[in-house]
Amino acid sequence: MSVTKERKSELIQDFGRTGSDTGSPEVQISILTTRIAEMTTHLQLHKKDFASRRGLLGMVSRRRRLLDYVKRTNPQKYLDLLQRLDIRK
């Protein structure tokens, strides 16, 4: 259910500032977006899994906070992230 090691390293290479950058908001947002997509497909199959739904809502709010931070600090990078990750505002 979680993001595989290979997929996570691909995201770090694509969105990170350096090769080993795992803490930047861009990387965290991309990993959260992948986890949110997986959790959404899980919840479409298991409609009564309310514990996972709560986790999904937490991930969405964490991504929202990170996106708000990026929007405050670098608005152009925010718009690029929305476009690259196909997130609607």
ABEGO torsion letter per residue (X at the ends): XBBBAAAAAAAAAAABABAABAABAAAAAAAAAAAAAAAAAAAAABAABAAAAAAAAAAAAAAAAAAAAAAAABAAAAAAAAAAAGBBX
